[in-house]
Amino acid sequence: MGVNKPYRRTCRQFVNGNYFRQEVFLIHPKYAKSPQHFVRAFLILQNDLHKIFEYIEPADDNLGCYSFRIHELFFRACVEVEANCRAILKENGYSEGNINYWNMNDYKKIERSHRLSSYTVRLPVWDGTKDVRKPFEPWSQNDSLTWYEAYNSTKHDRHSTFEKASFENMIDAISGLIVLLSSQFLDEEYEYETPVMGLNRKAICDNWNLTIGSYFQIKYPDDWPEEERYDFNWNEINKEDDPFQNFPY
């Protein structure tokens, strides 16, 4: 038997192996606070990434490139990663330590609830073999994230470590943000003028799905243990005062 009540800001496989089933729970007001705030920030960031692609071709040969424009986008992506991690923990009742001092040691606990290391992101336009990224894969081995360490290095000593704000680390940071958003909201962009969810969802061959923003492609984890998959009837539990539960971090 699986999980009979969804966790806040948490998408995962259902017992039948699917993700898109009764996902209307994503737009319930108690599922997430101001989800559109986080989605809008990403959509603006993605638009700025496309502008960088006008000058730097998305290709293996350019992974080592660095510049102030790349540095700017890299930082913004990492700030959004932190903002999403913070929201997940806070809204699920995580209370260890001082909230003002939460760091990656705290954020890493989200691996348990969201299985971030199993997400795969693909760039649709790329020259070479590095178009597929798994930004949180090191967490499956309890290792640190190279791109996030690079962010911290350049934040504290940009002059000496400027080259770490590279095109590759920027791509991984943005991919990490995409994973976090997908693990909370699938491809829902919270445009409430659309009355029915899912009608315009586009799946791509080989189990790839479009992400929020309809540019990047993603594969959701398919390795959730049976007992950790969702197994609920939304039409029944949505009548409760609070149809969600906190993940026990």
C-alpha positions in Angstrom: 0.0 0.0 0.0 1.3 3.5 -0.9 1.0 6.9 0.6 -2.7 7.8 1.0 -2.3 11.6 1.4 0.0 13.8 -0.7 2.8 15.7 0.8 3.0 19.5 0.4 4.9 20.7 -2.7 5.7 17.1 -3.5 5.0 15.2 -6.7 5.9 11.5 -7.1 4.8 8.4 -8.9 1.4 6.8 -8.2 1.1 3.1 -7.6 0.3 2.5 -11.2 3.6 4.0 -12.2 2.2 7.2 -13.7 2.7 10.8 -12.6 -0.2 12.5 -14.3 -3.2 11.1 -12.4 -5.6 13.2 -10.4 -2.9 15.9 -10.5 -5.6 18.6 -9.9 -4.3 18.5 -6.3 -1.5 20.7 -7.5 -3.8 23.8 -7.7 -5.3 23.3 -4.2 -4.5 26.4 -2.1 -3.0 24.3 0.7 -0.7 22.4 -1.6 1.8 25.3 -2.0 2.0 28.9 -1.1 2.3 31.2 -4.1 3.6 28.6 -6.6 3.2 31.1 -9.5 5.9 33.3 -7.8 8.5 30.5 -8.2 7.3 29.6 -11.7 7.4 33.2 -13.0 11.0 33.6 -11.7 12.0 30.5 -13.7 10.3 31.7 -16.9 12.1 35.0 -16.8 15.4 33.2 -16.2 14.7 30.8 -19.1 14.1 33.8 -21.4 17.4 35.3 -20.4 19.1 32.0 -21.0 17.8 32.0 -24.6 19.5 35.4 -25.0 22.8 34.0 -23.9 22.3 31.2 -26.5 22.4 34.0 -29.1 26.0 34.6 -28.3 27.2 31.2 -26.9 26.1 28.1 -28.8 24.8 25.3 -26.6 27.6 22.8 -27.3 30.2 20.6 -25.6 33.0 22.9 -26.9 31.6 25.9 -24.9 31.1 24.3 -21.5 34.2 26.0 -20.1 33.2 29.5 -21.2 32.7 32.1 -18.5 31.7 35.8 -18.5 29.8 38.3 -16.3 26.6 37.5 -18.2 27.0 33.8 -17.4 28.0 34.6 -13.9 24.8 36.7 -13.4 22.5 33.9 -14.7 24.4 31.3 -12.7 23.8 33.2 -9.5 20.2 33.8 -10.2 19.6 30.1 -10.9 21.3 29.1 -7.6 19.3 31.7 -5.6 16.1 30.2 -7.1 17.3 26.7 -6.2 17.8 27.9 -2.6 14.4 29.6 -2.6 12.6 26.4 -3.7 14.4 24.2 -1.3 13.6 26.6 1.5 9.9 26.7 0.6 9.7 22.9 0.5 11.2 22.5 3.9 9.3 25.4 5.5 5.9 24.4 4.2 6.4 20.8 5.3 7.1 21.9 8.9 10.9 21.5 8.9 12.2 23.3 12.0 15.7 22.2 12.7 18.1 25.0 13.5 17.5 28.7 12.7 15.6 29.2 9.5 17.9 32.1 8.6 20.9 29.8 8.6 19.6 26.8 6.6 22.1 25.7 4.1 22.8 22.8 1.7 23.1 20.4 4.6 19.4 21.1 5.3 18.4 21.2 1.6 20.0 17.9 1.0 17.3 16.3 3.1 14.8 17.0 0.2 16.4 14.0 -1.6 14.5 11.8 0.7 11.1 13.3 -0.1 11.6 14.2 -3.8 14.2 11.8 -5.1 15.9 14.6 -7.0 18.9 12.5 -7.9 16.8 10.3 -10.2 15.6 13.2 -12.4 17.1 13.7 -15.8 17.0 16.9 -17.9 17.7 17.3 -21.6 18.4 20.4 -23.6 16.6 20.1 -27.0 19.2 22.0 -29.0 22.8 21.0 -28.3 25.9 20.2 -30.3 27.7 17.3 -28.8 27.0 14.6 -26.2 26.5 16.7 -23.0 22.9 17.6 -23.6 21.6 15.3 -20.9 22.1 16.5 -17.3 21.5 14.9 -13.9 22.2 17.9 -11.6 21.4 16.1 -8.3 22.9 12.7 -9.1 25.8 13.1 -6.6 23.3 13.1 -3.8 22.5 9.4 -4.5 26.1 8.7 -3.3 25.9 11.4 -0.5 28.4 13.5 -2.5 28.3 17.3 -2.9 27.0 19.2 -5.9 30.0 20.5 -8.0 27.9 23.3 -9.5 26.6 24.5 -6.1 30.1 24.5 -4.7 31.3 26.6 -7.6 28.5 29.0 -6.8 29.7 29.4 -3.3 33.3 29.8 -4.4 32.5 32.6 -6.8 30.1 34.2 -4.4 32.8 34.6 -1.7 35.8 35.2 -4.0 34.8 36.0 -7.5 38.2 37.5 -8.5 40.1 34.3 -7.8 37.4 31.8 -8.9 35.6 33.6 -11.7 36.2 30.7 -14.1 34.0 28.5 -11.9 31.0 30.5 -13.0 31.2 28.5 -16.2 28.6 27.8 -18.9 28.5 24.2 -17.7 27.9 25.1 -14.1 25.2 27.5 -15.2 23.5 24.9 -17.3 23.6 22.4 -14.3 22.2 25.1 -11.9 19.3 25.8 -14.3 18.8 22.1 -14.7 18.7 21.7 -10.9 16.1 24.4 -10.7 14.0 22.7 -13.4 14.2 19.4 -11.4 13.1 21.2 -8.2 10.1 22.8 -10.0 9.1 19.6 -11.7 9.3 17.6 -8.5 6.8 20.1 -7.0 4.6 21.1 -9.9 5.2 18.8 -12.8 4.5 21.0 -15.8 1.8 23.2 -14.2 2.4 26.9 -14.8 -0.5 28.1 -12.7 -2.3 30.1 -15.4 -5.7 30.1 -13.8 -7.4 31.3 -16.9 -7.1 27.7 -18.2 -10.0 25.9 -16.6 -8.9 22.3 -17.2 -5.5 21.0 -16.5 -3.6 18.6 -18.7 -5.4 19.2 -22.1 -2.3 20.8 -23.7 0.3 18.6 -22.0 2.9 17.4 -24.6 4.8 14.2 -24.1 7.9 13.5 -26.2 9.2 10.1 -27.4 11.3 7.9 -25.2 9.5 8.9 -22.0 10.6 12.5 -22.2 8.2 15.2 -21.1 8.2 19.0 -21.6 8.9 21.0 -18.4 7.4 24.3 -17.3 8.2 26.8 -20.0 8.0 24.1 -22.8 11.7 24.2 -23.7 13.6 21.7 -21.6 12.7 18.1 -21.5 12.6 15.9 -18.4 12.3 12.3 -17.3 10.7 11.7 -13.9 12.0 9.1 -11.5 10.6 5.7 -12.2 12.3 4.0 -9.3 10.0 5.0 -6.4 9.5 2.0 -4.0 5.9 0.8 -4.0 5.3 1.8 -0.4 6.5 5.4 -1.1 4.2 6.0 -4.2 1.0 8.0 -4.0 -2.1 5.9 -3.6 -5.1 8.2 -2.9 -8.5 9.1 -4.3 -8.4 12.9 -4.6 -12.2 13.1 -5.1 -12.5 11.7 -1.5 -9.7 13.4 0.4 -10.2 16.9 -1.1 -13.3 17.2 1.0 -11.1 17.3 4.1 -10.2 20.6 5.7 -6.6 19.9 4.9 -6.1 17.1 2.3 -2.3 17.3 2.6 0.4 16.1 5.1 3.9 17.2 6.0 6.8 15.1 5.1 8.5 13.9 8.3 12.0 15.2 7.7 
